[in-house]
Amino acid sequence: MQTSPGVLSPKIPDPISGPLPQRLLSLDFMRGFIMVLLALESAGLYQSLNAHARGSALEALTIQFDHHPWHGLHLWDLVQPGFMFMAGTALALSLDKQQQKGVPWSQSFKKALKRSGWLFFWGVLDYAVRPGGLSFELWDVLTQLSFTLLLAFLIFRWSVTAQLAVSIGCLLLTEILYRSTHVPGFEQPFTDQHNFGNYIDWILMHKINRGGWVAINCLPTAAHTIWGCVVGKWLLKQQPGATRIKYMVTLAIICLAAGYLLDLTGVTPIIKRIATSSFVLVSGGYVILFLALCYWWIDLLDHRRHLRFFTIVGMNSIFIYLFFEIVGDRWFTGYVGAITNGLMLPLHFSSFAQEIITALCVFGLEWGLCYFLYKKKIFFRV
């Protein structure tokens, strides 16, 4: 991991029919928006809201900020697909810039290997320290991203058709692996704790995640990163902005239709925790639609006010993710909570108010840290 100077994008030319500007502000916003959602979750905001809304009319809203227990889809299930999709789009923009500078493929490959190595390291470290000691686990999004980014890099110079074919191949291979496993105890493709993903986890880590998450999710979700690269290629083409939007919306509709068809016909249920092909298709469709909307609103219509709140966080996305996952979860949140609760207790704040204020204070300090790094022009990259 290294630091590099940078600034938020200045006023840029109208991209409606010209080449893509130096920075894609819609991508910066989307990255920051997702990181803000993750930071608020890490601070405990959604957990508190959901606990106090349980049994009320608001519960239907608050449960959207938690993963679906198994078969189904919540809003929160789209966060990781969005994270991996944006990584693919950013990869496409980065590789295009490297090609324009004449960087040889071998040098780009070394950089891609280094990036994947760091992502794998930080992903393993995120889960390594447990109350009972050190642990080796491969369920973190960064470990999965280390695989999906490397695969997307290796096929980046292929045609869009070939890239899409590889992404579908990843989904078909996943279907075959889950359905053709005949290992006793792991022969039920869509049953928690008894599927192919659980079997692979037992081989790799000698343990099975009680929440149902599996490490082999990196195979089907590689489609998200590949689709991000494909969309990045479309955005880089010399074509009207409306054409770029049309391509994205068309791909999104195809993904949504195929994914919901697989689910509604009972062929493959939508299950986020094992990243079934129907889930990957549906979640990918929603993510592509969201980027299309952001691109239309921000880059085409030039609505750029109030973006900085999000882009400041997005420009240090890897750093702040590791901060609230490792430091925040194990120390920072509890330390801040001890201070805020200690100050509010004599004032007879309700427990709910204490939880909400503490969560917002934790988030505010984390955002302030990102703002400090932004002002110092320090941006962590892998």
C-alpha positions as CSV (number, residue, x, y, z in Angstrom):
1,M,0.0,0.0,0.0
2,Q,1.3,3.4,-0.9
3,T,0.2,7.0,-0.7
4,S,-0.1,9.3,-3.7
5,P,-1.1,13.0,-4.1
6,G,-4.4,13.8,-5.8
7,V,-7.3,16.2,-5.8
8,L,-11.0,16.1,-6.5
9,S,-11.9,16.8,-10.1
10,P,-12.1,20.4,-11.2
11,K,-14.8,21.6,-13.6
12,I,-14.6,19.3,-16.6
13,P,-15.8,19.5,-20.2
14,D,-19.3,18.3,-21.1
15,P,-18.9,14.6,-21.8
16,I,-22.1,14.1,-23.8
17,S,-20.4,13.2,-27.0
18,G,-16.7,13.6,-26.3
19,P,-14.2,11.4,-24.6
20,L,-14.5,10.6,-20.9
21,P,-13.0,13.3,-18.7
22,Q,-10.0,12.7,-16.5
23,R,-12.1,11.6,-13.6
24,L,-15.6,10.0,-13.7
25,L,-17.4,11.9,-10.9
26,S,-20.3,9.6,-10.9
27,L,-18.0,6.7,-10.1
28,D,-16.3,8.8,-7.3
29,F,-19.8,9.6,-5.9
30,M,-21.0,6.0,-6.1
31,R,-17.8,4.7,-4.4
32,G,-18.2,7.3,-1.6
33,F,-21.9,6.6,-1.2
34,I,-21.3,2.9,-0.7
35,M,-18.4,3.6,1.8
36,V,-20.6,6.0,3.7
37,L,-23.3,3.3,4.0
38,L,-20.6,0.8,5.2
39,A,-19.2,3.2,7.7
40,L,-22.6,3.9,9.2
41,E,-23.2,0.1,9.4
42,S,-19.9,-0.4,11.2
43,A,-20.7,2.4,13.6
44,G,-23.8,0.4,14.7
45,L,-26.5,2.8,13.3
46,Y,-28.6,0.2,11.4
47,Q,-28.4,-2.3,14.2
48,S,-29.8,0.1,16.7
49,L,-32.5,1.3,14.3
50,N,-33.5,-2.3,13.5
51,A,-33.6,-3.3,17.1
52,H,-36.0,-0.5,18.1
53,A,-38.1,-0.8,15.0
54,R,-38.7,-4.6,15.5
55,G,-42.4,-5.3,15.4
56,S,-43.4,-1.9,14.1
57,A,-44.3,-0.6,10.6
58,L,-40.8,0.7,10.3
59,E,-39.2,-2.7,10.5
60,A,-39.9,-3.3,6.7
61,L,-37.6,-0.3,6.1
62,T,-34.9,-1.0,8.7
63,I,-34.4,-4.6,7.7
64,Q,-33.3,-3.4,4.3
65,F,-30.0,-2.4,5.9
66,D,-29.2,-6.0,6.9
67,H,-28.5,-9.0,4.8
68,H,-31.4,-11.3,3.9
69,P,-31.2,-14.4,6.1
70,W,-31.2,-16.7,3.1
71,H,-33.6,-16.8,0.1
72,G,-34.5,-13.3,-0.9
73,L,-33.0,-9.9,-1.5
74,H,-32.5,-6.8,0.7
75,L,-31.1,-3.5,-0.2
76,W,-28.0,-4.3,1.9
77,D,-27.3,-7.3,-0.3
78,L,-26.4,-4.9,-3.1
79,V,-23.5,-3.2,-1.3
80,Q,-20.8,-5.8,-2.0
81,P,-21.8,-6.3,-5.6
82,G,-21.6,-2.5,-6.0
83,F,-18.1,-2.5,-4.4
84,M,-16.8,-5.2,-6.7
85,F,-18.5,-3.7,-9.8
86,M,-16.9,-0.3,-9.1
87,A,-13.5,-1.9,-8.8
88,G,-13.9,-3.3,-12.3
89,T,-15.0,0.1,-13.7
90,A,-12.0,1.8,-12.0
91,L,-9.7,-0.9,-13.4
92,A,-10.9,-0.2,-16.9
93,L,-10.2,3.5,-16.5
94,S,-6.8,2.8,-15.0
95,L,-5.7,0.3,-17.7
96,D,-6.8,2.6,-20.4
97,K,-4.7,5.4,-18.9
98,Q,-1.7,3.0,-18.7
99,Q,-2.1,2.0,-22.3
100,Q,-2.2,5.7,-23.4
101,K,1.0,6.2,-21.5
102,G,2.6,3.3,-23.3
103,V,3.0,1.1,-20.2
104,P,3.8,-2.5,-21.4
105,W,1.4,-5.3,-20.5
106,S,4.1,-7.0,-18.4
107,Q,4.4,-4.0,-16.1
108,S,0.7,-3.7,-15.8
109,F,0.5,-7.4,-14.9
110,K,3.1,-7.0,-12.2
111,K,1.1,-4.1,-10.8
112,A,-2.1,-6.2,-10.9
113,L,-0.4,-9.1,-9.1
114,K,0.8,-6.7,-6.4
115,R,-2.6,-5.2,-6.0
116,S,-4.2,-8.6,-5.7
117,G,-1.6,-9.7,-3.2
118,W,-2.2,-6.7,-1.0
119,L,-6.0,-7.1,-1.2
120,F,-5.6,-10.8,-0.2
121,F,-3.3,-9.9,2.7
122,W,-5.6,-7.2,4.1
123,G,-8.7,-9.4,3.6
124,V,-7.1,-12.2,5.6
125,L,-5.9,-9.8,8.3
126,D,-9.4,-8.4,8.7
127,Y,-10.6,-11.7,10.0
128,A,-7.3,-12.9,11.5
129,V,-7.6,-11.5,15.1
130,R,-10.3,-13.2,17.1
131,P,-10.9,-13.3,20.9
132,G,-9.7,-16.9,21.0
133,G,-6.5,-16.1,19.0
134,L,-5.4,-16.0,15.4
135,S,-7.7,-17.3,12.7
136,F,-7.4,-18.0,8.9
137,E,-10.6,-17.1,7.1
138,L,-11.3,-16.2,3.4
139,W,-14.8,-14.7,3.7
140,D,-13.8,-11.0,3.5
141,V,-14.8,-9.0,0.4
142,L,-11.1,-8.0,-0.1
143,T,-9.9,-11.6,-0.4
144,Q,-12.6,-12.2,-3.0
145,L,-11.8,-8.9,-4.8
146,S,-8.2,-10.0,-5.1
147,F,-9.3,-12.9,-7.3
148,T,-12.0,-11.1,-9.3
149,L,-9.8,-8.1,-10.1
150,L,-7.0,-10.4,-11.3
151,L,-9.3,-12.3,-13.5
152,A,-10.8,-9.1,-14.9
153,F,-7.3,-7.8,-15.7
154,L,-6.3,-10.9,-17.5
155,I,-9.2,-10.7,-19.9
156,F,-9.4,-6.9,-20.2
157,R,-7.9,-6.7,-23.7
158,W,-10.5,-9.2,-25.0
159,S,-13.5,-8.1,-26.8
160,V,-16.6,-7.1,-24.8
161,T,-18.4,-10.1,-26.2
162,A,-15.6,-12.4,-24.9
163,Q,-15.6,-10.7,-21.5
164,L,-19.3,-11.2,-21.2
165,A,-18.9,-14.8,-22.2
166,V,-16.3,-15.4,-19.5
167,S,-18.7,-13.8,-16.9
168,I,-21.5,-16.1,-17.9
169,G,-19.0,-19.0,-17.8
170,C,-18.2,-18.2,-14.2
171,L,-22.0,-18.4,-13.4
172,L,-22.5,-21.7,-15.3
173,L,-19.4,-23.2,-13.7
174,T,-20.8,-22.3,-10.3
175,E,-24.1,-23.9,-11.1
176,I,-22.4,-27.1,-12.2
177,L,-20.2,-27.3,-9.1
178,Y,-23.1,-26.8,-6.7
179,R,-25.4,-29.2,-8.5
180,S,-22.9,-32.0,-9.2
181,T,-21.4,-32.3,-5.7
182,H,-22.2,-35.7,-4.2
183,V,-20.1,-35.5,-1.1
184,P,-22.2,-36.8,1.9
185,G,-23.4,-33.9,3.9
186,F,-22.7,-31.4,1.2
187,E,-24.9,-32.6,-1.6
188,Q,-27.7,-30.0,-1.2
189,P,-26.9,-27.1,-3.6
190,F,-29.1,-24.4,-2.0
191,T,-29.2,-25.5,1.7
192,D,-27.3,-23.6,4.3
193,Q,-24.4,-25.6,5.8
194,H,-24.8,-28.5,3.3
195,N,-23.7,-27.1,0.0
196,F,-20.6,-27.2,-2.2
197,G,-19.4,-23.8,-0.9
198,N,-19.4,-25.1,2.7
199,Y,-17.5,-28.2,1.5
200,I,-14.7,-26.1,-0.1
201,D,-14.5,-24.0,3.1
202,W,-14.0,-27.2,5.1
203,I,-11.2,-28.2,2.8
204,L,-9.5,-24.8,2.8
205,M,-10.1,-23.6,6.4
206,H,-11.4,-26.7,8.3
207,K,-14.4,-24.6,9.3
208,I,-17.8,-23.5,8.0
209,N,-19.2,-20.0,8.5
210,R,-22.3,-20.1,10.7
211,G,-23.8,-17.3,8.7
212,G,-23.7,-19.3,5.5
213,W,-21.0,-17.2,3.7
214,V,-18.6,-19.2,1.5
215,A,-15.2,-18.3,0.1
216,I,-15.9,-19.7,-3.4
217,N,-18.3,-16.7,-3.9
218,C,-15.2,-15.2,-5.6
219,L,-16.0,-17.3,-8.7
220,P,-19.6,-16.2,-9.4
221,T,-19.1,-12.6,-8.2
222,A,-16.2,-12.3,-10.6
223,A,-19.0,-11.5,-13.0
224,H,-19.6,-8.2,-11.1
225,T,-16.0,-7.1,-11.6
226,I,-16.0,-8.1,-15.2
227,W,-19.2,-6.3,-15.9
228,G,-17.7,-3.2,-14.3
229,C,-14.8,-3.5,-16.8
230,V,-17.2,-3.8,-19.7
231,V,-19.1,-0.7,-18.6
232,G,-15.8,1.1,-18.1
233,K,-15.0,0.3,-21.8
234,W,-18.3,1.6,-22.9
235,L,-17.8,4.8,-21.0
236,L,-14.3,5.2,-22.6
237,K,-15.7,4.9,-26.2
238,Q,-16.0,8.0,-28.3
239,Q,-19.8,8.1,-28.5
240,P,-22.8,10.2,-27.3
241,G,-23.6,10.0,-23.6
242,A,-27.1,8.7,-24.4
243,T,-25.5,5.7,-26.2
244,R,-23.5,4.9,-23.1
245,I,-26.6,5.1,-21.0
246,K,-28.5,2.8,-23.5
247,Y,-25.8,0.2,-23.3
248,M,-25.8,0.2,-19.5
249,V,-29.6,0.1,-19.2
250,T,-29.9,-2.7,-21.7
251,L,-27.3,-4.9,-19.9
252,A,-29.0,-4.1,-16.6
253,I,-32.5,-5.2,-17.9
254,I,-31.1,-8.4,-19.3
255,C,-29.4,-9.2,-16.0
256,L,-32.6,-8.4,-14.0
257,A,-34.9,-10.4,-16.3
258,A,-32.6,-13.5,-16.3
259,G,-32.0,-13.4,-12.6
260,Y,-35.6,-13.0,-11.6
261,L,-36.7,-15.6,-14.2
262,L,-34.3,-18.2,-12.6
263,D,-35.7,-17.4,-9.2
264,L,-39.4,-17.3,-10.0
265,T,-39.3,-20.5,-12.0
266,G,-37.5,-22.3,-9.1
267,V,-34.4,-23.1,-11.1
268,T,-32.0,-21.2,-9.0
269,P,-33.1,-19.2,-5.9
270,I,-31.7,-15.7,-5.1
271,I,-29.3,-16.3,-2.2
272,K,-26.7,-13.7,-1.5
273,R,-24.7,-15.7,1.1
274,I,-23.6,-18.3,-1.5
275,A,-23.8,-15.9,-4.5
276,T,-26.1,-18.0,-6.7
277,S,-26.2,-17.1,-10.3
278,S,-29.7,-15.6,-10.0
279,F,-28.4,-13.3,-7.2
280,V,-25.4,-12.2,-9.2
281,L,-27.5,-11.4,-12.2
282,V,-30.2,-9.5,-10.2
283,S,-27.8,-7.6,-8.0
284,G,-25.5,-6.8,-11.0
285,G,-28.5,-5.4,-12.8
286,Y,-29.4,-3.1,-10.0
287,V,-25.9,-1.9,-9.6
288,I,-25.5,-1.1,-13.3
289,L,-28.7,0.8,-13.2
290,F,-27.5,2.8,-10.3
291,L,-24.3,3.8,-12.0
292,A,-26.2,4.7,-15.2
293,L,-28.4,7.0,-13.1
294,C,-25.4,8.6,-11.4
295,Y,-23.7,9.0,-14.7
296,W,-26.7,10.6,-16.3
297,W,-27.4,13.0,-13.3
298,I,-23.8,13.9,-12.4
299,D,-21.7,13.7,-15.6
300,L,-24.2,14.4,-18.3
301,L,-26.6,16.9,-16.6
302,D,-23.7,18.4,-14.5
303,H,-25.4,18.2,-11.1
304,R,-22.2,18.2,-8.9
305,R,-23.2,20.2,-5.9
306,H,-22.9,18.4,-2.5
307,L,-20.9,15.5,-3.9
308,R,-17.8,16.3,-1.8
309,F,-19.3,14.8,1.4
310,F,-19.3,11.4,-0.4
311,T,-16.3,11.7,-2.7
312,I,-14.0,12.5,0.2
313,V,-14.7,9.1,1.7
314,G,-14.6,7.3,-1.6
315,M,-11.2,8.6,-2.5
316,N,-9.8,6.7,0.5
317,S,-12.1,3.8,0.3
318,I,-9.6,1.0,1.0
319,F,-8.2,2.9,4.0
320,I,-11.5,3.7,5.7
321,Y,-12.8,0.2,5.1
322,L,-9.8,-1.3,6.8
323,F,-10.0,1.3,9.5
324,F,-13.6,0.7,10.6
325,E,-13.3,-3.1,10.0
326,I,-10.1,-3.6,12.0
327,V,-9.5,-0.6,14.3
328,G,-13.1,0.6,14.6
329,D,-14.7,-2.7,15.3
330,R,-12.1,-3.8,17.8
331,W,-11.4,-0.5,19.6
332,F,-12.5,2.8,18.2
333,T,-16.2,2.4,18.3
334,G,-16.2,1.1,21.9
335,Y,-13.8,3.9,23.0
336,V,-16.0,6.7,21.5
337,G,-19.1,5.0,22.9
338,A,-17.7,5.0,26.4
339,I,-17.2,8.8,26.1
340,T,-20.5,9.7,24.6
341,N,-22.5,7.4,26.8
342,G,-20.7,8.7,29.9
343,L,-21.6,12.3,28.9
344,M,-25.2,11.5,28.1
345,L,-26.0,9.3,31.1
346,P,-26.3,12.1,33.6
347,L,-28.6,13.9,31.2
348,H,-31.0,10.9,31.2
349,F,-30.8,10.3,27.5
350,S,-32.8,7.1,26.5
351,S,-30.7,4.1,25.5
352,F,-32.0,4.5,22.0
353,A,-30.8,8.1,21.8
354,Q,-27.4,7.1,23.3
355,E,-27.0,4.4,20.6
356,I,-27.9,6.7,17.7
357,I,-25.8,9.7,18.9
358,T,-22.8,7.4,19.6
359,A,-23.1,5.8,16.1
360,L,-23.3,9.3,14.5
361,C,-20.3,10.5,16.5
362,V,-18.2,7.4,15.4
363,F,-19.2,8.0,11.8
364,G,-18.4,11.8,12.1
365,L,-14.9,11.1,13.4
366,E,-14.3,8.5,10.7
367,W,-15.5,11.0,8.0
368,G,-13.3,13.7,9.6
369,L,-10.3,11.4,9.3
370,C,-11.0,11.0,5.6
371,Y,-11.3,14.8,5.3
372,F,-8.0,15.3,7.0
373,L,-6.3,12.9,4.6
374,Y,-8.0,14.7,1.7
375,K,-6.8,18.1,2.9
376,K,-3.3,16.7,3.2
377,K,-3.6,15.1,-0.3
378,I,-2.9,11.6,1.0
379,F,-4.7,8.9,-0.8
380,F,-4.0,5.2,0.0
381,R,-3.8,2.9,-3.0
382,V,-3.1,-0.8,-3.4
